[in-house]
Amino acid sequence: VVGEEHQLAAVTLRLLRKELLGSVEIGYVALIKNDFTKTWKLPIGVDAVALACTGPAAPVTFTRDDVGGVLVSVGRIAPINATAYLDEKRVLAGKAAGLEVRPHPEFGLAVTVEQPRRVAGILMGTKSTTSLGRAVSIGAHQDAELIVISDGIQRPRPMPRWTYYKHTEPLLLVHHR
């Protein structure tokens, strides 16, 4: 697959729907560094082409959402007013600057909550807290909605709740082991 992360997501979604995810090897060629290439330590440009064509494939974490989509790099909801649980641990209760979800090679998901940091009432940036787990469930608080952006593409409509989870089957990605 040559292109951006959302194009890779489109291809992996088709493989998932055709039940070919665990049997088709995916080589990915990005022209610039992105979150996917950073997570899986992939080269870019000409080096990526060489690896994609001749490198070994190995299983990597594959992430889905609860409305039939996939997440290959970053899911983001910002700002957010919700309650979120990562497995059995509550990671958010109320408002935050943002919530990010990324596939994690070992645990399945890395969920980062960004809270505004104030000193004497003055905004001094954000404080980030990252937790690791298998599934994150997010429910918007009353009269709030979630604007979900997955792999750089915004969902067509706001959602009252959202879930990302580690799929039972990995993606066969061509990459350095």
LUMGU-663541 format. One record per residue: residue in three letters; x, y, z of N, C-alpha, C, O in turn. Coordinates in steps of 0.1 Angstrom, whole numbers, plus 2048, in hexadecimal, padded with zeros to 3 digits. Example, Ala and Ser with C-alpha at 12.3 -4.5 7.8 and 13.67 -1.06 7.14 Angstrom:
BEGIN
ALA8847C784E87B7D384E8847DF84E88E7DF855 SER8807EA8478897F584788180084F88680B850 
***
This chain:
BEGIN
VAL8097F480080080080080980C80081280E809 VAL8078157F680F8217F680582D7F87FB82E7F2 GLY8088358028008408057FF84481380984281B GLU7F484B8177F384F8257EC84582E7E883A829 GLU7EC84883A7E683E8447D883A8417D482F843 HIS7D084483D7C284183B7C083882F7B683082E GLN7CA8388257C982F81A7CD82181E7C781781A LEU7D78208277DA81382D7CE80D8357CB801834 ALA7C781683C7BC8118447B180C83B7AA80283E ALA7AF81282F7A580E8267A880082079F7F881F VAL7B57FE81E7B97F08197B77E68237B27DB821 THR7BB7E98307BA7DF83A7AC7DC83E7A87D1841 LEU7A37E683D7957E483F78F7DA8357877D2838 ARG7937DC82878E7D381E7937C482078B7BB81F LEU79F7C38257A57B682879D7B083479A7A4834 LEU79A7B883E7927B38497847AE8457807A4849 ARG77E7B683D7707B38387707A683076679F82F LYS77B7A482877B79882078278C827784781821 GLU78478E83578B78483D79877F83879B773838 LEU7A07898337AD78682E7B878C8367C478C832 LEU7B57928417BE79A8497CA79184D7D679684D GLY7C87858527D377D8577DB77584C7E476E84F SER7D677783F7DD76F8357E477782A7EB772822 VAL7E178482A7E878D8207F27968277EF79D831 GLU7FE79682280979E8278077AD8228057AE816 ILE8097B682A8087C48268167CB82781C7CB832 GLY81A7D181C8267D981C8217E881B8187EA813 TYR8267F18238227FF82382D80881F838807825 VAL82A81181683481B81182E82981482482D80E ALA83483081D83183E82083B84781A84784381B LEU83785281584185C81084786581A85286A819 ILE83F86682584486E83184186783E83885E83E LYS84986984884786385583886685A834871859 ASN83285C85F82585E86582485587282D84E875 ASP81885587881784E88481883F88281E83888B PHE81383A87781582B87582382787382881D878 THR82B82F86B83982C86984182D87684A825878 LYS83D83687E84483788B84182C89484A82689B THR83482889583081D89E83781089A83C8098A3 TRP83880D88D83E80088984C8018838517F887E LYS85280D88586081088286280C87386C805870 LEU85A81286A85B80F85C86381B855862826859 PRO86B81784B87182284386782983A85C825839 ILE86C83483486383B82B86A83C81D87683981C GLY86283F81386884180686E83580086882A800 VAL87A8367F988082B7F288381F7FB8818147F7 ASP88782280788A81781187D81081487E803816 ALA87281781586581081886180780C85C7FC80F VAL86480B8008618037F48687F67F58637EB7F3 ALA8757F77F787E7EB7F88797E18038787D5801 LEU8767E780F8717DE81A8647D88168627CC818 ALA85A7E081184D7DB80E84D7D08038457C7804 CYS8577D07FA8587C67EF85F7BA7F485D7AF7EE THR8697BB7FD8717AF8008727AB80E8787A1812 GLY86D7B481786E7B18268657A682B85C7A2824 PRO8687A283786079783D85379D8438537A9848 ALA84879584483C79A84A83B79385883F78885A ALA83579A86183379586F82679B8748227A6870 PRO81F79487D8137998828157A588B81E7A5893 VAL80C7AF88980C7BB8927FE7BE8977F47B9891 THR7FD7C58A17F07C98A77E77CF89C7EB7D8895 PHE7DA7CB89C7D17D18937C57D689B7C07CF8A4 THR7C17E38997B77E98A17AA7EC8997AB7F088E ARG79F7EA8A07927EC89978A7F68A278D7F98AD ASP77E7FA89C7758028A47677FA8A47667F089D ASP75E7FF8AB7517F88AD7477FB8A273B7F78A3 VAL74B80389874180588D7467FF880742804875 GLY74F7F68817547EF8757607F586E7647F1863 GLY7677FE87577380486F7807FF87577F7F687E VAL78B8048717988008767A080D87A79C818876 LEU7AA80B8817B38158857C18108837C680788A VAL7C981687A7D78128787E181B87F7EC817882 SER7DD8288817E78318887E28388947E683589F VAL7D98428927D584A89D7C684D89C7C1851892 GLY7BF84B8A77B18508A97B185B8B27B885B8BD ARG7AA8668AF7AA8728B879C8778BA7948788B0 ILE79987B8C678C8828C979088E8D179688D8DC ALA78E89A8CC7928A68D378A8B28CE7878B48C2 PRO7858BA8D87858B88E677B8AD8E97748A88E1 ILE77B8A98F677389D8FA76D8A09077738A6910 ASN76089C90975989C91575288F91774788D912 ALA75988691D75487891D75A870929762875931 THR75586492A75B85A93376284F92A75B84A921 ALA76E84C92D77584192577B83792E78183A938 TYR77982B92B77F81F93278981892878581591D LEU79581592D79E80D92679E80092E7A37FF939 ASP7997F59277967E992E78E7EC93B7837F2939 GLU7927E99477897EC95278E7F99597887FD964 LYS79780095479D80C95B79781995479781B948 ARG79182295D78C82E95879783895579F83A95E VAL79983D9497A484594579F8549437A785D941 LEU79285694278C86394177E86494777685B945 ALA77C86F94E76E87195376C88095276F88895C GLY76788594776489394576B89993976D89292F LYS76F8A693A7748AD92F7848AB92E78A8AA939 ALA7888AB9227978AA92079A8B19127918B390A ALA7A68B59117AA8BC9047A98B28F97A68B68ED GLY7AC8A58FB7AB89B8F17AE88D8F67B388B901 LEU7AB8838EE7AD8758F17B386F8E47AC8708DA GLU7BE8698E57C48628D97C68538DC7C984F8E7 VAL7C384B8D27C583D8D27CE8398C77CD83D8BB ARG7D88318CB7E282B8C17E381C8C37E28178CE PRO7E58158B87E98078BA7F68068C27FF80E8C0 HIS7F77FC8CA8037FA8D28087EC8CF8007E28D0 PRO8157EA8CC81A7DD8C88187D28D28167C68CE GLU8187D58DF8177CB8E980A7C98EF8047BE8F0 PHE8047D48F37F77D48FB7EA7D58F27E07D08F6 GLY7EC7DA8E67E07DC8DE7DD7EA8DB7DD7EF8CF LEU7DB7F28E67D88008E47E08098EE7E38048F9 ALA7E38158EA7E981F8F37DF82B8F27DC8308E8 VAL7D982E8FE7CF8398FF7D58459067DA843912 THR7D68509007DB85C9067D08669087C986A8FF VAL7CF86B9157C58769187CD88291A7D7882922 GLU7C988D9137D089A9157C78A391C7BC8A7918 GLN7CC8A89287C58B19317CC8BF9307D88BF930 PRO7C48C99307CA8D79317D18D893E7CC8D4949 ARG7DD8DE93E7E58E094A7E58EF94D7E98F8945 ARG7DF8F39597DE90195C7E69049697E68FC972 VAL7EC9109697F39149757ED9229787EE92B970 ALA7E79239847E09309887D693497D7D594097B GLY7CF92B9777C592E96D7CA93195F7C2933956 ILE7D793095D7DD9339507E092694A7E791D950 LEU7DC92493D7DE9189367ED9179337F392092D MET7F390B9378029099368058FD92D80F8F692F GLY7FC8FA9247FE8EE91B7F58E39207EA8E5926 THR7F98D791C7F18CB9207F98C19278058C0926 LYS7F28B992F7F98AD9367F38A19307E789F92F SER7FC89892B7F788B9257F987F92E80487E934 THR7EF87792F7F086A9367ED85F92C7E385F926 THR7F685592B7F484A9227F383D92A7FA83A933 SER7E98359267E682892C7E581E9217E2821915 LEU7E98119247E980791A7DF7FC91D7DC7F9929 GLY7D87F79137CE7EC9157CA7E69087D07E88FD ARG7BF7DF9087B97D88FD7AE7DF8F67AC7DE8EA ALA7A57E68FE7997EC8F87967F99007977F990C VAL7928038F878D8108FF77F8138FA77C8138EE SER77681590476981990276782790776A82B912 ILE76182F8FE75F83E9017508418FF74A83E8F5 GLY74B84790973D84B90973C85A90C74185F916 ALA73686290273487090472B87391072186C912 HIS72E87E91772588392171988991B71988C90F GLN70F88C92370289191E70489D91670C8A6919 ASP6FD89E90B6FD8A990170B8AB8FB70D8B58F5 ALA7148A18FC7218A28F67218978EB71A88D8EC GLU7298998E172B88F8D773A88E8D47428978D7 LEU73E8828CE74C8808CB74E8828BD74887C8B4 ILE75888B8BA75C88D8AC7698848AB7748878B0 VAL7688798A377286F8A377A87189677487188B ILE78787189779087188B79986588C7A1863896 SER79885C8827A08508827A98518757A485286A ASP7B684F8787BF84F86D7BE85B8647BF85B858 GLY7BB86786A7BB8738637AD87685D7AC881857 ILE7A486D85E79686F85778C87186278A86886B GLN78487C86177A87E86B76D87686776987685C ARG76787087275B86987075087386A75087E86D PRO74786E86273D87785B73387D86572E888862 ARG73187787172887D87A72D87B88873487188B PRO72A88489272D8828A07278758A571C8718A1 MET72E86F8AF7298638B57278648C472E86C8CA PRO71D85E8CA71B85E8D97258568E07288588EC ARG72A84B8DA7348428E073D83C8D573A83C8CA TRP7498378DA7538328D075B8288D875E8298E3 THR75F81E8D07688138D67738108CC77080E8C0 TYR77F80F8D078A8098C978F7FD8D078F7FD8DD TYR7937F28C97987E68D07A17DF8C77A17E08BB LYS7AA7D78CE7B37CE8C77AC7C38C07A47BC8C7 HIS7AE7C18B37A77B78AC7AD7A98B07B97A98B4 THR7A679F8AF7AB7918B27B578C8A97BD7848AC GLU7B579189C7BF78D8927C879888F7C47A488E PRO7D579588E7DF7A088B7DF7A387C7DA79C874 LEU7E67AE8797E97B286C7F77AD8688007AD870 LEU7F87A785C8057A285880C7AD85180A7B0845 LEU8157B485881C7C085382B7BC8508327B6857 VAL82F7C184483D7BF8408447CA8478427D6844 HIS84D7C68508567D08578627C985D8637BC85D HIS86B7D18628777CB8698737C587686B7CB87D ARG8787B98798747B388587E7B789087C7B289C 
***
